[in-house]
C-alpha cells in the first residue's frame, strides 16, 4: 500500500479474468479507487493491484517540457484526463 500513490498507473484482474488498466485516484483505508481507460471507477483491494511503473505526473512532465510523442500517434494511453471535482452533499 505504501508504493501505491494517487496518480499511479495500475492493473488488476476484473470479472472473468480480464486485465483492467487504470490510474489510482483515491486511497482509502482498505481500498484504492481506480479510474480505468473505459471511464469507469473501481474500488479494489491494494493487494490485488499491480503497479505499471508509470505515474500521471511523469507523463505530464513530458508534455509540459515538449518531450511527448510528436509522431501523430494519439492512442488512449497518451491522453491526460482531468478528473472533475466530486459533488459534496
N, C-alpha and C positions, 0 to 999 in steps of 0.2 A: 504494500500500500504506500510505502514511503516514496517509491520511484514514480508512482502514478501522479501526475500533476494535471491541473486544468490546462487543456490545450495539447496534451499528449495524444499522439496517434496510437490507436489500439485495434486489435482484432479479437473476436470471440466467436464461439460456436453457437449459432442460433438454432431455432427449431428445425428438426430434420437434418441436422449436421451441416447446415450451410454456414460458411465462414462469413462473418459480418465485420466490416471495417468502419471505423468512425473516429471521432475526436471526443475526448473527455471534456465535458462542460461543467461538471459539478462533482465534488467529493463529499460523500456523507459518511456517517459512522460505519455502516455496514455495506453500502453500495456505492458505485460510481455511476453517474448518468452519462451515457454516450450518445452523441448526435451522429447518426450514420449518413452515408452518402445518399441514401434514398429519402432523406429529410424526416426520418423517424427518430424517436428518442427511446433508449432502453436503460433500465436500471439493472445493473449487473454487479454480481459479487466481484470484488477485486481479485479473488483467487482464480476467476475464470477468464480474465482478460490477459492478453499478451501485448507488450509494448512493441510498436513497429519501429521505434527508433527515431521517428520524426516528431516534430513539435510545431504547432501553428506559428509560433513566433520565429522559429528558424526560417520558415517559408516566407514570412512577412519581411524579414531582414533582407532576403534575396530580392524580393520585389522592390523594396524601397531603395536598394543600392543599385538596381538595374542588372543584377546577376541572374534574373529569372530567364527561363527559356524564351527565346525570341524567334523560334522557328515556325511559329504559327500553330503549334500543337496546343489545343485547348481542351485537354482531357479533363475529366471530372476531378482528378486528384490535384489539378493546378488551380482550382477555384479557391478564393478566400471568402469565407462565409461570415457575415456579420450576424450575430445572434441577437434577436430582439429582446428588449428588457421585459421580464415577466410581469404580468399584471399582479399587483398586490391587492388582495381583497380582504 
